[in-house]
Amino acid sequence: MSHKSNVRRVALARFISRVGGEAAFFVGIWGRAAYEFDASPGELAVLMGVLGVSALIGSAAAGVLVDRFGPRRVLVGGEVLFAPAALALILPSTMVGLTVAVAAAGVLGHLVFTAVASFPPYLAEGEADLVRVNALVEVGGTAAFVAGPAVGGVLAATLGLNWIFVLDAATSLVAVALVARVQTRPLAATEQGRRNALTELVEGFRFTYKAPVVRFSLIVGTLTWLSFGAFGALEPIFFREVLGVGPAALGYVNAVFGLGMVGGSALLGRLPSGFVSARSITVLTVLVGIGAVVYTGTSDLRVVLVGAVGWGVVLGMQMPALRTLAQLGTPDGLQGRVMGAMQTQQTVGELLPLTFVPVLALLVGVQAVLVGSGLVLALVAVLLLRPAVRLDRAVVRPPSPPEPELPLIAGDRPMSSVS
């Protein structure tokens, strides 16, 4: 199987799996919580908090597993286990039950997410190709922002919310069939099998916080997800109370948002590889904050739609650029754990606002909190511009390792002694 075919399979699997995932989250889970169970801001904050904790567990575990067994095995195993967890989201009849079901789905979903984020170094043929592979995989994921919420909206309006979770389970199994034949190049050999999983996990976190380029990527990513934390608790209520629309609109607007992300990711893939730098991701983060302000600073659905496109474009560029910059500064044997550490830290960023956002919403209003979160992100990112420029000047990227003489192999690296 050719290099291009491998990349396309991963991107397509990411698209298909995430179609179900985005439909389930934006319309299925949020729809059940806000409309079937009439959830309050506090209840939504608890739901998102539980999802965040489960994400921490799934991301941390995935990092160690990817470095041991490779992303393909982790992705296949995670998707197979996720299918019944998605179907279990149909069962709850209370907000408490839904929150419990979301916990299991969150662990497995973020196991899959981290495995996908770790794939590009196993597929790329050099530094320039790493940017392109990250962008293509991101296009697959962001295209699902268009199809997933839109399909979710249609299912919610016709067959009902429960069918969205059936779709989510089915798309996971289709992704398994696609990824099962993907071939990856072996990365540098490591000695993980001689150490326990906790030691490996700590090593990944230590490197992530110590390496300057990776640490900067982590900081910028965490700031972005701190801003997103407010949206996790309040966006469905913004649609319900400020815009005055139903759950289907959550799907349709997020589909437009996804269209913008597809455009941004595709644009990044066409830019020179040198575009990915600390300065560029910082500028993009300023624009992400401004996009959030435009998206929530109105009660006019038409303006929200325009804001969704612009916000999506800059996020579609920022997210794969962040991962690429971190991967460029990470040695082969730590790629999975660094991606897991970054995802874990970003999830912590999402969780922290849930401790105070519901109270702020009661004091100043849902819309004011959402607009404020975007403004704070933009202002803090502006302050990081000068450190970003200094980092770009100081850090010299290590040369890319020579390409292995071994041909592409089916699956990933040979399984370690740990089973």
N, C-alpha and C positions, 0 to 999 in steps of 0.2 A: 504494500500500500504506500502511495507517495506521501511526501511531507504535506502537500496541500490538502490531500484527502484526509489525513489525520486531523489537521487543524479544522477543516470544515465539519468533520464528524463531531468534534468537541463543541464547536460553536453551535451546531444544529441541536445536539443533545442539550446544551445549555438553554437554548431557545425553547425547545419543547417542554423540558422540565419546568422552566420558569413560567411558561404560560399558565400552567396549572397553579404554580405557587403564588404568582401575583394575583390571579383571580381569587384564590382562596384567601389571601391576606386582605387585599383591599376591599373586596366585595363580600366574600364568605364570612370571614372572622369579624371584620369591622361591621359588616351588615348585620350579622346575628347579634353582636354586642350592642350596637347603637339603636337598632330598630326592633328586633325581636325581644331583647331583654331590657331595652330602654336604659342603657348603662349611663352612669354619671361620669364626670371627669375622673373622680377617684377610682371608680371601678375599671375604667379604661386604663388608668395609670397602673393599677395592679396587674391587669392583663399584660400590658406591655413590659412591666417589670419582670413578671414570670417568664415571658418570652425572652427577655434579655438575659436572665440567669441561665436559662436552658441554652441560649446561644453561646454563653461563656463556656459551658461544659462541652458543647459540641465542637466549638472552634479549637479549644485547647487540645482536646483528644485527637481531632483531625490532623493537627500539625505534627504530632508525634507519629501517627499512623502513616501519613504521607511520606515522611522521611524514612520510615521503615519499609513500607510496601509499595510506595509509588501512588500517584493520584488516581490511576485507573481503578485499581482494586478498591480503594476507599470510596470512590464515587459509585461504583457498581453496588458494593455492599450497602452503602448509605441509602441509595435510591430503592433498593429492594425492601429494606426495612421501613422506609418512609411511607410506602404505599398503604399498609394497614393503619399507620398512624394518621394519615390523611383521612381515611374513611372513618376513623374514630371521632373526628370532629363533628360528625353528623349526630352522634348519640346524645350530647348534653341537652338538658332541658332547663338549665339555670346558668347564670353567669359564672357561678363557682365551678360548675362542671365544665363549662367551656374553657375556663382558665386552666384547669387541670389537663384537659386534652391538648391544649396549646403547648404545654410544657414538653410533652413527649415529642410532638411534631417539631418543636423548636430545636431540640437536641439533634435530631436526625437531619433536619433541614440545614442546619449550619455545619454539620459534618460534610454534607454535599457541597455547600457553598465554599468552604475552605479548600476542599479538594479541587474544585474548578479553578479557584484563584491560584492554586499551585501548579496547574497544568503547563502554562506557557514556557517556563524554563526547560521542561521536559520535551518540548516540541520545537523550540526556536533554534535557528541555525545562525547564531551570532547576535550581537547587541542590537543592530538595526532591525533584525527579524523579530526580536523580543517585543519591541514596540508594536510591530504589526500584528503579531499573534495576540498580544494582550488586547489590542483594539478590536480584532475580529471576534475574539471570545466575548468581549464586552458588547459588541454589536448583537451577538446572539442573545445575551442576557437583556439588553435594553430593548431589543425588538419585542421581547415578551411583555414589556411595559405597555406596548401598543395593543398587542393581541390579547394578553391575559386579562387586564381589567375590562376590556371591551367584551370579550367572551363572557366574563363573569357578569357584566351588566346585562347581557342578553339572557343568560341562564336565570339570573335573579328575576328578570321581568317575565319570563316564560315558564320554565320548569320549576323554579324555586331555588333557594339558596343551597339546599343540600346537594344538588347535582354538581355544584362547583367542586365539592370535595371528592366526588367520584372522578371528575375530570383530573383533579390534582393527582390522585393515585394512578390513573391510567397514563398520564404523561411521564411520570417517574419510570414506569416500566418500559415505555418506548425509549427513553433516554438510556436505559440499561442496554437495550438491544444495539443502539448506535455505538456506545462507548466500548462495548465488549471486544470489538475488533481493532481498536485504536492502538497504534504502535508508537512507542516513545523511545527516545535515546537514553542510554544509561548515563546518569550523572556521576560525579566523582564518588568513589567508594567511601563509606564511613564505617564506623565500628559500633553502630547503635546496638547491635545484638548483644554486646558485652555489658551493657548498662541497663538500669531499670528505666521505666518510662518517666518517672518523676525527675530523674537526673537529666534526661533528654529535654523534658519540658522546661526546666529551669534554665538550661543552657540556651535554649531558643529565646526565652525572654531576656536573659542577660545580654545576648548579642544584640537584640532589637533595641534595647535601651542604651547600649554603649556605642554602636556604630553611628557616626554623625549623620550620614545621609538617611539611613533607615530610621533613626530617631526623629529626624525632621519630618519625614513622611508620616510617621506615627503621630506626631503632634498636630500636623495639619489635618490628618484624617480624624483624629479625636475631636478637634474643634468643630469639624463639619457635623459629626454625629451628635455632639452636644446640642447643636442647633436642631438637628432632626428629632431629638428626644421630645421636644415640645410638640412636634407634629404627631408623634405616635399616640399621645394622649388626647390631643385636641382637634386634629384635622377632621375626623368624622363629625364632631360637634360643630365645627366651623361650617361644614356643608349643611348640617341639619338646621342650625340656628341663625347663622349669618346669611348664607346663600338661600336657605329655605328650599332645598332640593332633597330628593330621595336617595336611597342607596345605589340605584343604578347610575346616578351622576358621579358617584365616587369612581366607578369603573370607567365611565366615558372620559372624564377629565384626566384621570391617570393614564388613560390610553394616549391622549394628546401629549401628556408629559413624557411618556415613553417614546413617542415619535421624535420629540426633541432630543432625547438621550441617544437614540439610534443615530441621528444626524451628527451629534457631537462625537460619538465614538468613531464613526466612519471618518470624520474629518481628522481626528487625531491619527488614524492609521495612514493618512496621506501626507502628514507633515514629516519633515526630516526628523531622524531619531534624536538629533541634538536639541529638539524643542523640549524634550522632557528634562526639566531641571527644577531645582528648588524654587527659583524665581517664577517659573511658569506656573507651577502648581499653586503658588501663593496668589498670583494674580487671578487665576481661575477661582480660587476660594473667595476672594473679594467679590467676584461676579456671582458666585453661588449665593452669598449673603444678599446681594442686591436682588437676585432673582426671587428669593424667598419673600422679600418685602413686596415686590410687585404682585406675586401670586396671592398673598393674603391681605394686601392693603386695600381691598375693595369689597363691596357687596354685589358687584356686577359680575355675573357668571361669564360674560364675554371677555372682560378684562382678565379674569382668572384663567381662561383658556389661553390668552396671549401670553400671560406670565408663565403658564405651564410649559409652553414651547421654549421660551428663552431660558428658563431655569433648567429645563431638561438638557438643552444643548451644552451648557457649561458643565453640568454634572456629568454628562456623557463623556466629556473630555477629561475632567478632573479625576474621576475614579480610576480608570485604567492608567492614567499618568502617574498617580500615586503608587499603584502597585508596581508599575514598571521601574520607577525610581528606586523603590525599596529592593526589588529583585536584582537590579544592577549592582547594588552594594552588598549583596548577600552571597556567600559561597554556596556551592551546590548542596552540600550535606545539610544545610540549614533552611533550605527554601520553604519546605512545608511548615516547619515550626515558626519561622518568621511571619509567614502569612497567617498562621494560626494566632500568633501573638498580636499581630496588628488587628485582626478581626475581633479578638477578645478585648483589646483596649478600646476599640471603637464601640463595641457593645457596652462597655462600662460608660462610655460617653453618652450613649443613648439612655442608660438607666438613671444617671444622676439627675437629669431634669425632672424625672417622674416623682422625685421626693418633694419638689416644691411647685411644679407647674400647675397642678390642680388648685392649690391655694392662690397662686397668682391669678389664675383665670377667674376665681370667685371675686378677687379684689378689683381687678382692672378690666376683666373681660377676655374672652377667648381670642378675639382678633388682635387685641393689643399685645398679648403674649406672643403670638405667632409672628407679628411684625417685628417685635422687639428682638426675638431670637435671630432673625435675619440681619438686623442692624448690628447687633453685637458681633456676629460672625464676621461681617464685612469690616468692621472697625478693628477687631483684633488681627485679622489677616493683613490689613494695611500696616500695622505695627511690625509684622513679621517680614515685610519686604526687605528691609535692610539686612537682617540676619540671613535671609535667603541668598541675597547677592554675595555676601561674604562667604557663605558656605560653597556656592558654585565656584568661587575663585580659589578656595582653599583645597577643595577635594579634587583629586585626580582619580578618575575611574581606573580600576585595574584592567589590564588587557583581557579580552575575552579568552577563555581557555581554548586550547586547540580542539578541533572537532574529533570525536572518538573515531578510531578506525573500525570499530564494530559496526555492522549494519543495524538498521532499526530492528527492534525486537518486538514481538507480540507481547502486549501487556507492559509491565514496568520492569524495574530491576528485579533480580532474583529475590525471592522472599527470604528474609533473615531467619535466624534460628528460632525467633520468638513466634509462636503461633497462637 
